[in-house]
Amino acid sequence: MTARKLSISVPPEVEETIKAAAAEEGKPVSAWLAEAAVEKAQIAALHAQGRAAARELVAEYESEHGRLPAESRQRARQFLMEAGLLDDEPWSAVG
């Protein structure tokens, strides 16, 4: 596997955290960072899939029963935020 060099800038306290975590796992910093980046990307992809599935379910429900009440939408949005599946981005409703 060919490795590519990448330069990043981090605050000193983050550098120390990264170095300590890599040392704890007995890995070079570059390997530890690469694994962390892959894990972060996978989690982001899963969250995106979950949001897409939720929107699909809402669209399916609304096509059969009409638009969800605003209160129900707000409760669902709050639940997703508390579950860590939605950040503070506006949630554009389907329909």
ChimeraX commands (.cxc) that place a marker at each C-alpha (Angstrom):
marker #1 position 0.00,0.00,0.00 radius 0.5
marker #1 position 1.36,3.40,-0.96 radius 0.5
marker #1 position 1.25,6.01,1.76 radius 0.5
marker #1 position 0.84,9.70,1.03 radius 0.5
marker #1 position 2.25,12.41,3.24 radius 0.5
marker #1 position -0.25,14.82,4.76 radius 0.5
marker #1 position 0.49,17.87,6.85 radius 0.5
marker #1 position -1.92,18.96,9.59 radius 0.5
marker #1 position -1.89,21.65,12.24 radius 0.5
marker #1 position -3.26,21.07,15.73 radius 0.5
marker #1 position -3.09,22.96,19.01 radius 0.5
marker #1 position -0.34,21.76,21.40 radius 0.5
marker #1 position -2.80,20.08,23.77 radius 0.5
marker #1 position -4.29,18.08,20.89 radius 0.5
marker #1 position -0.81,17.05,19.78 radius 0.5
marker #1 position -0.07,15.69,23.25 radius 0.5
marker #1 position -3.40,13.85,23.35 radius 0.5
marker #1 position -2.72,12.26,19.96 radius 0.5
marker #1 position 0.82,11.25,20.88 radius 0.5
marker #1 position -0.28,9.77,24.20 radius 0.5
marker #1 position -3.12,7.79,22.59 radius 0.5
marker #1 position -0.84,6.47,19.84 radius 0.5
marker #1 position 1.81,5.48,22.39 radius 0.5
marker #1 position -0.81,3.77,24.56 radius 0.5
marker #1 position -1.79,1.63,21.57 radius 0.5
marker #1 position 1.83,1.09,20.54 radius 0.5
marker #1 position 1.30,2.67,17.14 radius 0.5
marker #1 position 3.06,5.39,15.20 radius 0.5
marker #1 position 1.20,8.70,15.27 radius 0.5
marker #1 position 0.54,8.56,11.53 radius 0.5
marker #1 position -1.05,5.11,11.79 radius 0.5
marker #1 position -3.13,6.16,14.80 radius 0.5
marker #1 position -4.35,9.30,13.01 radius 0.5
marker #1 position -5.18,7.35,9.85 radius 0.5
marker #1 position -7.27,4.86,11.85 radius 0.5
marker #1 position -9.00,7.68,13.72 radius 0.5
marker #1 position -9.84,9.43,10.44 radius 0.5
marker #1 position -11.27,6.25,8.94 radius 0.5
marker #1 position -13.37,5.61,12.05 radius 0.5
marker #1 position -14.66,9.20,12.00 radius 0.5
marker #1 position -15.57,8.91,8.30 radius 0.5
marker #1 position -17.38,5.61,8.89 radius 0.5
marker #1 position -19.38,7.09,11.76 radius 0.5
marker #1 position -20.28,10.13,9.65 radius 0.5
marker #1 position -21.44,7.84,6.84 radius 0.5
marker #1 position -23.61,5.81,9.24 radius 0.5
marker #1 position -25.17,8.99,10.62 radius 0.5
marker #1 position -25.88,10.21,7.08 radius 0.5
marker #1 position -27.52,6.87,6.26 radius 0.5
marker #1 position -29.62,7.11,9.42 radius 0.5
marker #1 position -30.76,10.64,8.58 radius 0.5
marker #1 position -31.62,9.55,5.04 radius 0.5
marker #1 position -33.60,6.58,6.37 radius 0.5
marker #1 position -35.47,8.82,8.81 radius 0.5
marker #1 position -36.35,11.24,6.01 radius 0.5
marker #1 position -37.54,8.31,3.89 radius 0.5
marker #1 position -39.75,7.04,6.71 radius 0.5
marker #1 position -41.22,10.51,7.22 radius 0.5
marker #1 position -41.89,10.85,3.49 radius 0.5
marker #1 position -43.56,7.43,3.41 radius 0.5
marker #1 position -45.70,8.24,6.45 radius 0.5
marker #1 position -46.66,11.65,5.07 radius 0.5
marker #1 position -47.60,10.23,1.67 radius 0.5
marker #1 position -50.13,7.97,3.42 radius 0.5
marker #1 position -51.30,10.14,6.33 radius 0.5
marker #1 position -50.49,13.75,5.50 radius 0.5
marker #1 position -47.92,16.09,6.95 radius 0.5
marker #1 position -46.61,15.38,10.45 radius 0.5
marker #1 position -47.61,18.01,12.99 radius 0.5
marker #1 position -44.90,20.54,13.84 radius 0.5
marker #1 position -44.82,19.34,17.46 radius 0.5
marker #1 position -44.10,15.77,16.36 radius 0.5
marker #1 position -41.34,16.98,14.04 radius 0.5
marker #1 position -39.76,18.97,16.86 radius 0.5
marker #1 position -39.88,16.00,19.25 radius 0.5
marker #1 position -38.29,13.76,16.62 radius 0.5
marker #1 position -35.59,16.35,15.93 radius 0.5
marker #1 position -34.86,16.69,19.66 radius 0.5
marker #1 position -34.61,12.92,20.01 radius 0.5
marker #1 position -32.15,12.68,17.10 radius 0.5
marker #1 position -30.05,15.49,18.55 radius 0.5
marker #1 position -29.96,13.84,22.00 radius 0.5
marker #1 position -29.03,10.52,20.39 radius 0.5
marker #1 position -26.12,12.22,18.64 radius 0.5
marker #1 position -27.55,11.51,15.21 radius 0.5
marker #1 position -28.25,15.11,14.33 radius 0.5
marker #1 position -26.30,18.24,15.05 radius 0.5
marker #1 position -27.64,21.77,15.16 radius 0.5
marker #1 position -28.11,21.90,11.40 radius 0.5
marker #1 position -31.54,22.86,10.13 radius 0.5
marker #1 position -33.55,19.73,9.41 radius 0.5
marker #1 position -35.33,20.32,6.15 radius 0.5
marker #1 position -38.49,18.32,6.32 radius 0.5
marker #1 position -39.67,16.19,3.47 radius 0.5
marker #1 position -42.66,17.58,1.62 radius 0.5
marker link #1:1,2 radius 0.2
marker link #1:2,3 radius 0.2
marker link #1:3,4 radius 0.2
marker link #1:4,5 radius 0.2
marker link #1:5,6 radius 0.2
marker link #1:6,7 radius 0.2
marker link #1:7,8 radius 0.2
marker link #1:8,9 radius 0.2
marker link #1:9,10 radius 0.2
marker link #1:10,11 radius 0.2
marker link #1:11,12 radius 0.2
marker link #1:12,13 radius 0.2
marker link #1:13,14 radius 0.2
marker link #1:14,15 radius 0.2
marker link #1:15,16 radius 0.2
marker link #1:16,17 radius 0.2
marker link #1:17,18 radius 0.2
marker link #1:18,19 radius 0.2
marker link #1:19,20 radius 0.2
marker link #1:20,21 radius 0.2
marker link #1:21,22 radius 0.2
marker link #1:22,23 radius 0.2
marker link #1:23,24 radius 0.2
marker link #1:24,25 radius 0.2
marker link #1:25,26 radius 0.2
marker link #1:26,27 radius 0.2
marker link #1:27,28 radius 0.2
marker link #1:28,29 radius 0.2
marker link #1:29,30 radius 0.2
marker link #1:30,31 radius 0.2
marker link #1:31,32 radius 0.2
marker link #1:32,33 radius 0.2
marker link #1:33,34 radius 0.2
marker link #1:34,35 radius 0.2
marker link #1:35,36 radius 0.2
marker link #1:36,37 radius 0.2
marker link #1:37,38 radius 0.2
marker link #1:38,39 radius 0.2
marker link #1:39,40 radius 0.2
marker link #1:40,41 radius 0.2
marker link #1:41,42 radius 0.2
marker link #1:42,43 radius 0.2
marker link #1:43,44 radius 0.2
marker link #1:44,45 radius 0.2
marker link #1:45,46 radius 0.2
marker link #1:46,47 radius 0.2
marker link #1:47,48 radius 0.2
marker link #1:48,49 radius 0.2
marker link #1:49,50 radius 0.2
marker link #1:50,51 radius 0.2
marker link #1:51,52 radius 0.2
marker link #1:52,53 radius 0.2
marker link #1:53,54 radius 0.2
marker link #1:54,55 radius 0.2
marker link #1:55,56 radius 0.2
marker link #1:56,57 radius 0.2
marker link #1:57,58 radius 0.2
marker link #1:58,59 radius 0.2
marker link #1:59,60 radius 0.2
marker link #1:60,61 radius 0.2
marker link #1:61,62 radius 0.2
marker link #1:62,63 radius 0.2
marker link #1:63,64 radius 0.2
marker link #1:64,65 radius 0.2
marker link #1:65,66 radius 0.2
marker link #1:66,67 radius 0.2
marker link #1:67,68 radius 0.2
marker link #1:68,69 radius 0.2
marker link #1:69,70 radius 0.2
marker link #1:70,71 radius 0.2
marker link #1:71,72 radius 0.2
marker link #1:72,73 radius 0.2
marker link #1:73,74 radius 0.2
marker link #1:74,75 radius 0.2
marker link #1:75,76 radius 0.2
marker link #1:76,77 radius 0.2
marker link #1:77,78 radius 0.2
marker link #1:78,79 radius 0.2
marker link #1:79,80 radius 0.2
marker link #1:80,81 radius 0.2
marker link #1:81,82 radius 0.2
marker link #1:82,83 radius 0.2
marker link #1:83,84 radius 0.2
marker link #1:84,85 radius 0.2
marker link #1:85,86 radius 0.2
marker link #1:86,87 radius 0.2
marker link #1:87,88 radius 0.2
marker link #1:88,89 radius 0.2
marker link #1:89,90 radius 0.2
marker link #1:90,91 radius 0.2
marker link #1:91,92 radius 0.2
marker link #1:92,93 radius 0.2
marker link #1:93,94 radius 0.2
marker link #1:94,95 radius 0.2
view
